[in-house]
């Protein structure tokens, strides 16, 4: 087998950790994706700058009142009240962008802020590629590298636990009630990856938590850190879960058990928050440098809802949306996996008009369509090159770029690149010098 053939087949012969293989082994792209280290690090720096602008908006616009800020985004009041519990105005800088690369630069589609992030264990795949002799030689020849997101998360959790733990912290990933069963394979893979970095990750649901002497417990075991994976919408209608959240927040304030992270990040993870960055009234509060980073990273995005907007402004926005259907995408402000997304060029004028009308009273946003450059991947079986559209998941934390992974889809399989679409495949990312 020649060198090119050995490389082409590397992804088919990977020795993956057992749990990771069971979760993702049948959903892999036939090669990693590559990006210049300087480019993706600069993008992560820009993302951090956008994050800092986002978390400053309540103070800039609404006298620091998070509920007024959420109301301006059209958020459900009960969800907003829950997200604002324990809010400090400074959520930890721990987030993952979903982005396309248009051939010139990365363009931000949405920003997922908070601890409940998928894809953190993708470096398991990087390590598996490096165990392939052909690929290891390839990385050495070309100076490839990667950042392990779980290693960064383990470091972050140890730092967060330092005030409450003298040794290795006791960390529990906590889901909503009923949430572990649906995603146990994902959490088991994360457990496996965390253990590789010396952190034993317990799994539980919010209903499994208790309190003893001011500390949070899981099945009686005192916890140093709760790694939150439940979200506000999953507990808003559950009085018991809401009461447990209050216990968590009290333990966090008292320095007994650390909550990583609180729910306030979700206020800024809404696509409506990003839309504010292109609102003319908001942009008047930004500096020239802040406007420049927003324009560099974020496609034109606007809140569609009419609440709080002058009638003439709203009419002008709708007129632009109707006239520019093929270049726009309609998305719910809070959501994931592409659910509720309407892609303008895939529908008729009348369907688009109806979608805009149906979204006028909610938290929907309209965003300029980004045309991603395709990634050519050679099929390991046939040797045929195929075009794939890559959705880049780019992590950043307080230190900067914190790793990346990719979900990819062939263009003929649709416009929404997410695992809810059965044609989607995943891979890891290596950086080039």
C-alpha positions in Angstrom: 0.0 0.0 0.0 1.5 3.4 -1.1 1.9 6.3 1.2 -1.1 8.2 -0.2 -3.3 5.1 0.2 -2.1 4.5 3.8 -3.0 8.1 4.7 -6.4 7.8 2.8 -7.3 4.8 4.9 -6.0 6.1 8.2 -9.4 7.1 9.5 -10.9 3.7 8.8 -8.3 1.9 11.0 -8.2 4.1 14.0 -7.8 2.6 17.5 -10.3 4.6 19.4 -11.0 4.5 23.1 -13.9 2.0 23.6 -16.5 4.5 24.9 -15.7 7.1 22.3 -15.8 4.5 19.6 -19.3 3.4 20.7 -20.5 7.0 20.6 -18.9 8.4 17.5 -17.0 5.6 15.7 -19.7 5.2 12.9 -20.0 9.0 12.3 -16.5 9.9 11.3 -15.3 11.8 8.3 -12.5 10.2 6.3 -9.9 12.7 7.4 -9.2 15.5 9.9 -9.5 19.1 8.8 -6.6 21.6 8.9 -6.3 25.3 9.7 -3.4 27.6 10.2 -2.8 28.0 14.0 -2.4 31.7 13.7 -5.8 32.1 11.9 -7.8 30.0 14.4 -6.1 31.6 17.4 -6.9 35.1 16.0 -10.5 34.1 15.5 -10.7 32.8 19.1 -9.3 36.2 20.3 -12.0 38.0 18.3 -14.6 35.7 19.8 -13.4 36.6 23.3 -13.7 40.3 22.3 -17.3 39.7 21.1 -18.0 37.7 24.4 -16.8 40.7 26.4 -19.1 43.1 24.4 -22.1 40.8 24.8 -21.8 40.5 28.6 -21.5 44.3 28.9 -24.8 44.9 27.1 -27.1 44.9 30.2 -24.9 47.5 31.9 -24.6 49.6 28.7 -28.3 49.5 27.7 -30.4 48.6 30.7 -28.7 50.0 33.9 -27.4 46.5 34.6 -30.9 44.9 34.9 -30.7 41.4 33.3 -34.5 41.1 33.2 -34.9 44.3 31.1 -32.2 43.0 28.8 -33.9 39.6 28.4 -37.3 41.3 27.8 -35.7 43.3 25.0 -34.7 40.0 23.4 -38.2 38.7 23.6 -37.3 36.0 26.0 -39.9 34.1 28.0 -40.1 36.0 31.4 -39.9 32.8 33.5 -36.8 31.6 31.6 -35.3 35.1 32.0 -35.9 35.0 35.8 -34.3 31.6 36.1 -31.2 32.6 34.1 -30.8 35.7 36.2 -30.6 33.9 39.5 -27.1 34.2 40.8 -26.1 36.4 37.9 -22.9 38.4 38.4 -22.7 40.2 35.1 -19.4 38.4 34.5 -20.0 34.7 33.5 -16.8 32.7 33.0 -15.2 33.0 29.5 -15.9 29.4 28.5 -17.7 29.0 25.2 -17.9 27.4 21.8 -18.6 29.2 18.5 -20.3 27.5 15.6 -18.7 29.0 12.5 -18.4 28.6 8.7 -15.2 29.5 6.8 -16.1 31.4 3.7 -12.7 30.8 2.0 -11.3 34.1 3.4 -12.1 34.0 7.1 -14.2 32.4 9.8 -17.8 33.7 10.2 -19.7 33.3 13.4 -23.1 31.6 13.2 -23.8 31.3 17.0 -22.0 31.4 20.3 -22.7 28.7 22.9 -21.8 30.1 26.3 -21.7 28.0 29.4 -20.5 24.6 30.6 -23.0 22.4 28.7 -20.9 22.2 25.5 -20.7 19.3 23.2 -17.6 18.2 21.4 -15.2 18.8 24.2 -13.7 15.3 23.9 -12.8 15.5 20.2 -9.0 15.3 21.0 -9.6 11.6 21.6 -9.8 11.5 17.8 -6.6 13.5 17.4 -4.7 11.1 19.6 -6.1 8.1 17.7 -4.9 9.6 14.4 -1.4 10.1 15.9 -1.3 6.4 16.7 -1.4 5.7 13.0 2.2 5.5 11.8 1.4 7.0 8.4 -0.5 9.9 9.9 2.1 10.5 12.6 4.8 10.8 10.0 2.6 13.2 8.1 2.1 15.4 11.2 5.9 15.4 11.9 6.7 16.3 8.3 4.2 19.2 8.3 4.5 20.4 11.9 0.9 19.8 12.7 -0.5 20.4 16.2 -3.8 20.4 18.2 -5.2 21.7 21.5 -7.0 19.2 23.8 -10.2 20.9 25.0 -10.7 18.4 27.8 -7.2 19.1 29.1 -8.1 22.8 29.2 -11.4 22.0 30.9 -9.7 19.8 33.5 -7.3 22.7 34.2 -10.2 25.1 34.5 -12.1 22.9 36.9 -9.0 22.4 39.1 -8.6 26.2 39.2 -12.2 26.7 40.0 -12.1 24.1 42.8 -8.9 25.5 44.4 -10.7 27.5 47.1 -12.8 24.5 48.2 -10.6 21.4 47.6 -7.1 20.7 48.9 -6.4 17.8 46.5 -7.9 16.5 43.3 -11.5 17.9 43.2 -14.6 15.8 43.3 -16.5 16.8 40.2 -19.9 15.8 39.0 -21.6 16.4 35.7 -25.2 17.2 36.5 -28.0 16.9 33.9 -31.7 17.7 34.1 -34.0 15.0 35.4 -34.2 12.3 32.8 -31.3 13.8 30.8 -28.7 11.1 31.5 -30.5 8.3 29.7 -30.8 10.1 26.4 -27.1 11.2 26.3 -25.4 8.7 28.5 -23.1 7.6 25.6 -21.9 11.2 25.2 -21.3 11.7 28.9 -19.5 8.3 29.2 -17.2 9.4 26.4 -16.5 12.6 28.3 -15.9 10.7 31.5 -13.4 8.6 29.6 -11.6 11.6 28.3 -11.5 13.4 31.7 -10.1 10.4 33.4 -7.2 10.5 31.0 -6.4 13.9 32.5 -6.8 12.7 36.1 -10.3 13.9 36.8 -12.8 11.4 37.9 -16.1 12.7 36.7 -19.3 11.5 38.5 -22.6 11.6 36.6 -25.9 12.6 38.1 -29.2 14.5 37.6 -30.4 17.6 39.4 -32.9 15.5 41.4 -30.0 13.3 42.7 -28.4 16.3 44.5 -28.6 17.0 48.2 -27.1 19.4 50.7 -25.1 18.7 53.8 -23.4 21.3 56.0 -23.7 23.8 53.1 -22.0 21.5 50.6 -23.8 19.9 47.6 -23.8 16.1 47.6 -24.5 13.5 44.9 -25.9 10.3 46.3 -24.3 11.4 49.6 -20.9 12.2 48.2 -19.8 15.8 48.9 -18.9 17.7 45.7 -16.3 20.3 45.1 -17.5 21.3 41.6 -20.8 20.8 39.8 -20.3 20.8 36.1 -23.7 22.0 34.9 -25.2 20.4 31.8 -28.8 21.2 32.5 -30.3 24.3 30.9 -33.0 26.7 32.1 -35.7 25.4 29.7 -35.3 21.9 31.2 -36.0 23.0 34.8 -38.2 26.0 34.5 -41.4 24.0 35.0 -39.9 21.8 37.8 -40.3 23.4 41.2 -38.1 20.8 42.9 -35.3 21.4 40.4 -35.6 25.1 40.8 -35.2 24.7 44.5 -32.1 22.6 44.0 -30.7 25.3 41.8 -31.1 27.8 44.7 -29.2 25.3 46.9 -26.4 25.2 44.3 -26.3 28.9 44.1 -26.2 29.3 47.9 -23.3 26.7 48.1 -21.5 28.6 45.4 -21.8 32.0 47.1 -20.7 30.5 50.4 -17.6 28.9 48.8 -18.6 25.4 49.7 -19.3 23.9 46.3 -18.5 25.6 43.0 -21.1 25.7 40.3 -19.4 25.8 36.8 -21.2 27.5 35.2 -24.3 29.4 36.3 -27.3 29.9 34.0 -26.6 33.5 33.2 -24.4 32.6 30.2 -27.5 31.6 28.4 -28.7 35.2 28.3 -25.8 36.0 26.1 -25.8 32.7 24.1 -29.2 33.7 22.5 -28.8 34.5 18.9 -30.8 37.6 19.8 -27.8 38.8 21.8 -25.7 38.6 18.7 -28.4 40.4 16.8 -28.2 43.4 19.1 -24.6 43.9 17.9 -25.9 45.0 14.5 -28.8 47.1 15.9 -28.1 50.8 15.1 -29.0 52.0 18.6 -26.7 49.5 20.2 -23.8 50.2 17.8 -23.8 53.8 18.9 -22.6 52.6 22.3 -19.7 50.6 20.8 -16.2 52.0 20.2 -14.7 51.9 16.7 -12.6 48.9 17.7 -15.6 47.1 19.0 -17.6 47.7 15.8 -14.6 46.5 13.8 -14.4 43.2 15.6 -18.1 42.6 15.3 -18.1 43.3 11.6 -15.0 41.1 11.1 -16.6 38.1 12.9 -20.4 38.3 12.7 -22.6 38.4 9.6 -25.4 40.9 9.5 -27.9 39.7 12.1 -31.0 41.4 13.4 -33.8 40.7 15.9 -37.0 40.2 13.9 -39.5 40.7 16.7 -41.4 44.0 16.7 -41.4 44.4 20.5 -39.7 47.6 21.6 -38.9 48.7 18.0 -40.3 51.7 16.3 -42.9 50.8 13.6 -41.0 52.4 10.8 -37.8 50.6 11.8 -39.6 47.3 11.9 -41.3 47.9 8.6 -37.9 48.7 7.0 -36.4 45.6 8.4 -39.2 43.4 7.1 -38.9 45.0 3.7 -35.2 44.2 3.5 -35.9 40.6 4.6 -38.6 40.1 2.0 -36.4 41.6 -0.8 -33.3 39.6 0.1 -34.8 36.1 0.9 -32.1 34.1 -0.9 -29.3 35.7 1.2 -30.9 35.3 4.6 -31.6 32.6 7.2 -34.3 32.8 9.9 -33.4 31.2 13.3 -34.9 31.0 16.7 -33.0 33.0 19.2 -32.7 30.1 21.7 -32.3 26.7 20.1 -29.9 24.1 18.9 -29.4 21.5 16.1 -31.0 23.7 13.5 -34.5 23.1 14.9 -36.8 25.9 13.7 -34.4 27.3 11.1 -35.8 28.5 7.8 -33.2 28.8 5.0 -34.3 31.5 2.6 -33.0 30.0 -0.6 -34.7 26.7 0.1 -38.3 28.1 0.3 -40.6 30.1 -1.9 -41.4 33.8 -1.6 -44.8 32.9 0.0 -43.3 30.4 2.4 -40.7 33.0 3.4 -43.3 35.7 3.9 -45.3 33.3 6.1 -42.2 32.3 8.2 -41.4 36.0 8.8 -45.0 36.8 9.8 -45.1 33.8 12.2 -41.8 34.9 13.8 -42.7 38.6 14.4 -43.7 38.2 18.0 -41.0 35.7 19.2 -37.3 35.8 19.8 -36.4 35.0 16.2 -33.4 36.5 14.3 -32.6 36.9 10.7 -29.0 36.5 9.6 -27.1 37.0 6.4 -26.4 33.7 4.8 -22.8 32.6 4.9 -21.6 30.7 1.9 -19.0 28.3 3.3 -16.1 27.2 1.2 -16.2 23.4 0.7 -13.7 21.0 2.1 -12.6 18.3 -0.4 -12.4 14.8 1.3 -11.2 11.7 -0.6 -13.5 8.8 0.0 -11.4 6.0 1.6 -13.2 3.3 -0.2 -13.5 4.7 -3.7 -10.7 7.3 -3.9 -13.2 9.8 -5.2 -13.0 13.4 -4.0 -16.2 14.7 -2.5 -17.2 18.2 -1.4 -18.2 18.7 2.3 -19.5 21.8 4.1 -17.8 22.1 7.5 -19.4 23.6 10.6 -16.4 24.5 12.9 -16.9 24.2 16.6 -14.2 26.5 18.0 -13.7 26.6 21.8 -12.2 29.5 23.8 -11.6 30.1 27.5 -9.7 32.7 29.6 -6.4 31.6 28.0 -7.6 31.9 24.4 -8.1 29.3 21.7 -9.0 26.0 23.4 -9.4 23.5 20.6 -11.9 22.7 17.8 -13.8 20.0 16.1 -15.9 19.8 12.9 -19.3 18.5 11.9 -19.6 18.2 8.1 -22.3 17.5 5.6 -22.3 17.0 1.8 -24.2 19.9 0.1 -26.9 17.7 -1.4 -27.9 16.5 2.1 -29.2 19.9 3.2 -28.2 23.3 4.6 -28.2 22.5 8.3 -25.0 20.8 9.5 -26.0 19.1 12.7 -26.1 15.5 14.0 -29.9 15.7 13.8 -29.3 15.5 10.0 -28.3 11.8 9.4 -25.8 12.7 6.7 -23.6 14.7 9.2 -20.1 13.3 10.0 -17.6 14.5 12.5 -13.8 14.9 12.7 -11.1 16.6 14.6 -8.9 19.6 13.8 -5.1 19.9 13.4 -3.4 23.2 13.1 -0.6 24.0 10.7 2.3 26.3 11.3 
